[in-house]
């Protein structure tokens, strides 16, 4: 089994003049015998324990409405997640290594998000809403060992999304378009090892979808 000791502190401030809020929190997590998954050279997955690890960081988020119909929001997060003691690690070729001080897999040090939405009536029966989002995450390490190799890193990733919705108010019928990852920025999101070969997955490519939906 793994055990966790956790502490968190935070505060939230209402911004009455801007009809919004600002919130911040900080946390400290200490794991003993953290459970990890890894591939093995002859195929399959094994679950094993790292000796100890510490995950600490903070997050700041907020939302304001500076104008009628306009909402702005954002957050920023910092995470320091490392193995304190991991002398019995196995690398991607199943060789023993000391991974003490390495970063936890798939845990970016920095990431942030910005979003904006604007809605307004077009007539007595129709209203429109536009949304725009921007997210970014730092480099991630895809395995608990081999972290000096770029082949086992996921490069920084930016994703931009947008959505335009028209609503027929009497029927609550919505139609429009939305897009994800509009700049088609691609990065490795995950990797596993099977029969000594890496199996890689990427983030989703650019997609644009039209929709028609009925509220209930």
Secondary structure as UniProt FT lines:
FT   STRAND          3..15
FT   HELIX           16..18
FT   STRAND          20..32
FT   STRAND          35..39
FT   TURN            41..42
FT   STRAND          45..49
FT   STRAND          52..67
FT   TURN            68..69
FT   STRAND          70..85
FT   TURN            87..88
FT   STRAND          89..90
FT   TURN            92..93
FT   STRAND          96..97
FT   TURN            100..101
FT   TURN            105..106
FT   STRAND          110..121
FT   STRAND          126..137
FT   STRAND          140..141
FT   TURN            147..148
FT   HELIX           150..152
FT   STRAND          153..154
FT   STRAND          157..168
FT   TURN            169..172
FT   STRAND          173..180
FT   TURN            182..183
FT   STRAND          188..194
FT   TURN            195..196
FT   STRAND          197..202
FT   STRAND          207..214
//
